Amino acid sequence: MAAKRPNIIFIMADDHASKAISCYGAGINKTPHIDRLAEEGMRFNHCYVTNSICTPSRAAILTGTHNHVNGVMTLDDSINKHIPNVAKHLRTGGYRTAMVGKWHLGEGKAHEPTGFDYWSVLPGQGDYWDPMFIEPAGEKVESGYVTDIITDKCLTWMDEVKGKDEPFFVMCHHKAPHRSWECDDKHKDLYQEPIRVPETYDDDYKNRARAAKAAKMRVAEDLTYQDLGLVQPDGGNRVGERVTQESGSAQRKIPVTATKLIDKDDGTVFTFSNEADLSQFKFQRYMQRYLRVIQSVDDNVGRMLDYLDKNGLAENTIVIYTSDQGFFLGEHGWFDKRFMYEESFQMPFLIRHPASIKPGSICGDIISNVDFAPTFLDYAQLSVPSYMQGFTFRPLLEGNTPKDWQQVAYHRYWMHNDIIHHAYAHYGVRDQRYKLIYWYNDDMGVKGARPGAEEHRAWELFDCEKDPLELFNVYNDPAYQATVERMQKMLETKMIQIGDTPAHKVKHVSLVRAAKL
């Protein structure tokens, strides 16, 4: 049985928006190697994250459970290494397993990777250049660029196990393209031409809940000197508002009134006559740095695919490319993620398996990151344990979507009013057309969340067919009241199914009663 089971390579970037993968059609960059997976496999247009933030998403992927179950609800939480995960099941079931790159689920013995024959992971966010890696034997600094090094480690391990009878499973987790977007030297001259500015860049946040306006993740206002590779002058608040990053190092935001900025690499001086010019400069600079970092990820996906081809492994190896969540690329004026709005909510998901997936396939069905683990186990011919809350989407990959497939995605962001971005806590559901969000604005006592804005709790409903940019909240529109009723019922049903606790007053009490019977 083992010889027929596929190898599984799971490549995950950090903060890679679908729009920054050329096969998704936005036209802002070129990723030919990542595109191969779509050309030779399947592209998903509706893959969604259950909590659009790094650490919780990784926990959901590893365990196949929602964050209130796996206990990793915010960036400040760490995983308990003793809880079950997909790598443990695969290893018990005869797979060789490896975890390389960004772990971000906690450090120290209590939170280290488990279920892996080999692991070598970055501490926290890790560094782009000369990064430190943590391994069972201790810490080690590796010289070079992090995306190359992570791929080197994966290929070395695969070379050691490829001749064995057991299939292998490797989680190749890149740091890129996470903030602060430091590219490899060979890509510094890419993307010199202006990038198209999103039509919602100057969003005024009208017709929506207060959360949109309150968030501190605007390209024009909240990026730091370090983010954009610029010299930060000495001084206090006069040179910019202080912001404490996750690393703990205090940086300052570039003020909207800046008239002169200096490139920290070559000393180029940029001058601005007004705030609008500065805002446009920040957007272009942000996009240049972001897309250049992605180019190294694409190069290294190419290295991985070439390795499989040269070693005769391509036919029976599943290769997946995804990101831990989406990312805003200037839409609504934002960078970062956290929100259930589409650019943050949608994950890219590309998968190739020549033995079972038709080349050039596109899937419009809804899947979520909690579905990944059950799908891995299905292909490995192993039982999906009862604790997992996701569902295998292997039938979708083979072109046979079940009639009862749940066309619904659930999202819950717990880290209310976080100290960096002030993003409000919310939950909601999306089906093929509509999206319902409840901003409950409560810290719930979870790590990293802070009180505030409880008086601004609100519902939002978006018609994603008529309003794909999500500019008009139609929750109170009389024409949509039947849809509101249906979507609230869908939300409450989903919360019952996964055991999550509503913060709103439940309207469909009969659902709760039925669940008890």
N, C-alpha and C positions, 0 to 999 in steps of 0.2 A: 504493500500500500504506500509506503513512504516514498518510493521512487516516482510514483505518479503524482504525488502532491506538489503543488507549485512552490517555488521560492517566493518570498514576498519582500519587496523593497519599498519601504514607506519613506518618501522624501517630503519633509515638511519645512517650509520657510516660515519666517516670522513677520507678520504684517504685510504679506504680499497680496495686494488687491487684484481681483480678477482683471480689472481694466489694464493692468500692467503686465498682462500675458497676451501676446499678440493674437493667439487663436481665439480670444474672446472678442476681438474685433474693434477695440477702441481706437487703435491706430496710433498710439502714443509712443510705442517702442517695439522692438523686435526681439522675440525669444524663440529662435528656431529650434533649439534642442528640446525645450519644454513642449513646444508645439508638436514635436514628433509623437508625443504620447496621445495627443488628440487625433492626429492624422492616422496613427496606427492602432488606436484604441477608441476610448469614449470620453467625451466632454460632458460634464454635468453643468447645467445652467441654474439649478436650484439646490445647491448644497448649502446648508446653513449651520451656523455655530449656535450652541445652546447658551453661551455666555461669552460675549465678545471681548475677551481679555485673555492674556497669554496663559497664566498659570491654571485657571479653571478649565480652559479649553483643553489643555494638555491632559489634565486629570480625566476629563470626560472621554477623550480619545483612548487613553490607556485602559480605563476601567469599563467603558461602555455604560456609564451611569451619569445621571445629572448631578450637579454640584452639591445639592442639599443631601445627596446620598453618599457621595465620596468624600464629603467634608472639605473640599477645596473650593470655596465660594468666592474668594478674593485673591488679589496679588499677594496679600500678607499671609495667606494660608500655606501650609505645606502638606504633602501627602504622607499618610501613614504607610510605611513600607510593608506592613504586614497584611494590608488588605489585598484581595485578589486582583489580578490584572491580566490582560490578554497575553502578555509575554510569558507569564507563569503557566498559563494554560497551554500555549504553544510549546513551551519547553518540556512540560510534562508529557505532551503528546508527541514528542519525538523531533521537534525542531531545534536547530541551533539558533540562538538568539543574540542580538547585539543592539546596543543603544549608544549612539555617538552624536555629540554636539550639544545643543541647548536642551537642558533638562528642565530647569526653572520650576521644580516642584519641591524645593527645599534642599538644604545641605546638612551634612552630618549623618551619623549612623542611622538615626531614626527616619531619615527621609531619602536615603540614597536609592539608586535604581535597584530593583529586585526583579527576578525572573529572567535575567540576562546572563548568558555565558561570558559576555565581554561587555564592558561599558567604559566610556571615556567621555566625560561631560564637562561643560563649561560651568564655572561658578556664577550664579546669578545670570546677568545678561551676557557676561563674557566680554572680551575685547576683540576688536576687528584685527588688530595687529599684535603679533607675538603673544597669543592668548595662553592663559593658564588652563590646564585640564585637570580634573579630579578623576582619579582611578582608584581601584581597590588598594593599590600599593601606596597611594599618596598623591601629592600634587606635582605637576610637571609643566614647565613653560615650553611651548613649542614655537619655534621661529617661523615667521611667514604670515600669510594672510589666512584668516580663519576659515573662509569658505573652501579654500583649497585644502587646508589641513583636515577639516572634517571629512571631506571626500577621500583624501589619502588614507585616513584611518579606516573608513568603510571598505575601501578596495583592498587594503592589506588584510583585513579580517576575512573578507569574502574569498580572497585567494587562499587563505589557510583552510577554509572549510568546504570549498566548492567540490573537492574530490571525495568528500565523505558520502555515506549513504543517506544521511539525514538531510532534509531540505533546510533552508535557512530563512530567517526573518530578521531584517535589519531596519531599525528606525534611524534614519539619517536626518537629523534635526539641525537645520542651518540657523545661525544667528541672524543673518541678513534676511530681509532688508530693514531690520529694526533701527530705530533712531539710535545713533546720530549719523548714520548714512556715510560711513567712511569707505570709499571705494578703493579697489586695487589700482596701483599706479598706471597700469596699462589701459585703464578705462577712463582716465581723467579728462580726455578730450572728447568723449562721446556726448551726444545730445546738446550740441551747440545751438541748434535752431530752436526758436521759441516753441514751447509746448502749448497746445490749445488750452485756453482757460475754460473751466467748466461754466456752463451757463448759470449755475446757482452760486457762483463764487461770492457775489455780493448780496447774498440772501439777507433779508431783513427780519426773518424768523416770525413773520406775521402768520396768523391762522394756525398756529401750533401751540403745543404746551410750552410752559416757561422753560423747561429743561434745555431746549435748543439754544435759547438766548443766553442762558446762565453758564453754559459750558465754556471752559477756558482751553480751547484747542483750535483757535483761529490762526490760520497762516499769517494773517496781517498783524496779529497782536501778540501771539503766545510762543512763537519760535525763539530759541535762544541763539546767541552768537555761535556757540559750539554746534548747534544743529546745522547751521548754514556755513560752517567753516570760515568764520570771520573772527577778527581780533576783538577780544572783549577789553575795552579800556578799563583802567583802574578807576575805582570810585564806587560810590554807593548807589542809592536810588536814582541819582541823576543820570547814570549810564544805563539804567534798566531795572525793571522789577525783579527781585530775587525769586528764584524758583528752585525748590529742592527736588532733584531728580531721584529716581529709585535707588541709584547708586549711593545717594547721600551727599554727593558733591553739589555745592551751591553754585548755580549758574544764574545768569541774568538774561531776561528777555530783551530783544532789540526793541527799543521804544518806537512808537509809530511816528515820532517827530524827528527821527534820526535824519541827518542831512549828508553824512559821510560814513562809509563803512570800508573796511580794509580786508582783503583776502589774506588769510593767515599763512598760506603757502607761498604765494609769489609777490605779495605786497600790492597787488592791483587795488587802486582806489576807486570806489564807486560813489557818485554823488547824486543827490535827489533834490528836486525842486519842490515836491509836494508829497503828501501822504499816499496819494494814488500811485505815483511812480514807485515809491518804496514798496507798497503792497505788491505790485506786479513783479518787482525785482525779487521779493521774498518767495513768491510762488514759483517763478522760473528757477531760482536757485534751489529751492526745496525739491522740485521735480528732477532737476539735473542730478542732484546727489542721490536721490532715491532710485532713479532708473539706472544710474551707473553701478550702484551696489547690486542691483538685480542682474546685471550682465554677468557678473561672476557666478551667480547661482545658475544661470542658464549654461554657462561654459561647463560647469561641473556636473550638471545633469547630462550634458553631452558626453563627458568622460565616463559617467556611470553606464550610459547606454552603449557606448563603444566597447566598454569592458565586457558587457553581456554578449555583444555580437562576436567579439574576438574569441570568447571562451565557450561559445556554443550554448549559452544559458538563456538566450532571449526568449525562445519558444515557450519554455515552461517556467517563466518568472513573471509574476505580477509586479508591475512598477506603477507606483502611485505618486502623483505630485499634488500637494495641497499647501495650505497655509493654516496657521492656528486660528485665524479669523480674517475678515476683510480689513480694509483700511480706507480712510478718506484721502482722496488726492485733490483737495481743493473744493470738492462738492460741499455746498452750504458754507463755504469759506473755511472748512476744517482740514486738519490732519488728525491722526490718531484713529481710535475705534470706539469701543464701549457701547455705542447705541445700537438699537434695533433697526435703525434706518439702513436701507439696502446695502450701501457701499461697505458698511461695517459688518453687517449681518451675513452677507453672502461670502462663502469661502470658495476659492477656486478648487476644482476637483477634476483631475485628469487621471485616467487609468488605462493601462495596456496589459493585455494578456492574450497573446496571439491564439492560444489554444481555445479560448472561449468568447472573446469579445470581437465583434465585427469592426474592422478598421473604419475610421471616420464617423463613428456613431455619435449622436447627440441625444442626451437624455433630458427631458423636461420635467421629470418626476422629482418630487421633493425628498431629499435625504438630509440627515443631520450628522454631526460628528459623533454622537453616541451610537450611530449605526456602523461605524468603522470596525470596531472590535468583533461584533457578531459576524460581520462579513469575512474578516480574516479567518475566523474559526470555521466558518462554513466551507471556505475553499480548502482549509487544512483537514477537512473531513473529521472535525472534532465537534462535540456537542457544545451548544451555546448554554452556559450556566444560567440558572433561573434568576440570579441577581441582576443580570444585565438588562438594561431598559431599552436598548436599541434593537433594531431588527436587521437581519441580513438583507442586503439589496442585490445579492447575486442574481436573482431572477431579472432585475432591471438591467444588469450588465449583459445578460444573455438575450435581452429583447423581449422578455415575457413578464411585463409588469402585472402583478396580481390585481384582480378587480377590487379587492378590499385593501389595497395599499393605502396607508395613511398619508394623504396629501396635505400634511400639516407640519409646520415647524414651530417649535416652542423655544422661547428665549427668556432668560432671567439674568439681569445684571444686578448684583448684590452690593457693590462697593459704593454706596450712596455718598455723594458729595465728597469724593476722594480729594486729597489735599493738593494734587497736581492739576487735575482737569475739572473738578467740580461737577462731574457727571452724575445725574440723578438716577436712583434705583428705579427699575421698572421690570415688567414682564409682559409677555404677549404671545400671540400666535399669528402665523401667516399661512394662508392657503394659496391656491394658484392665482387668485386675483386680489384678495383683500388682506390688510394687515391691521390688527387690533393691538394697541399698546396701552397699558395702564401704568402711569407714573405714580408709584405709591410713596416715593420720597421719604423713606424711613430707613435709618441705619440698622435696625433689627439687632443691634449688638454684635455685628460681625466685624472681624478685624479689618482695619483700614477704612471703614465707613465712618462718616461723621453726621451728626444731626444737622437739620436745617431744611427749610423750604417745605415743611410738612403742610403748610397752608396752601401750597400750590399743587396738590394732587390733581391729576387730570387724566381723562381718557382721550385717545386719538384713534381714528379710523382713517385709513388711506385706501383709496381705490387705485391699486397699482397698475391697472390697465389704462384708466383714463388719466391718471396722475402719477406717471412713473418716477417723477422727480420728488414726490412726496412733499408737496408744497401746501396742500389744502387738507386740513383736518375736517372730515365730513361726519364726525361722530354725532353732532347735533343737527345734522341736515335731515329734515323729515323724510326725504326720499330714500334715506339709507337706514331707517329704523328697523326694518326687517333684517337687514344685513348685520346691524349692530347686535340684534337679538341672537342671530345664528352664530356670530363670531364669539359672543360672550359664552354661549353654550359650548362652543368648541373649546374655548379657553378653559372653562371649568371642568369639562370632561377630561382634557389633557392633564390638568393639575391633579385630578383624582387618580388617573392612570399611573402617574409617576410619583404620587405621594407628596406633591408640593403643597404648601399651605397658602391659600389666598390672603392677600392683604386688603382686598375689597370685600364689600358685602355680597355674599353669594346670592345670585338671583335665581339660580336653577337648583333649589334645594332638593328637588326630586331626584337629581343625579346623585347627590350624596347619599340619600336614602337607598337608592337602587344599589349603590356600591357596597352598602353594608349588608345587603341580602345575600 
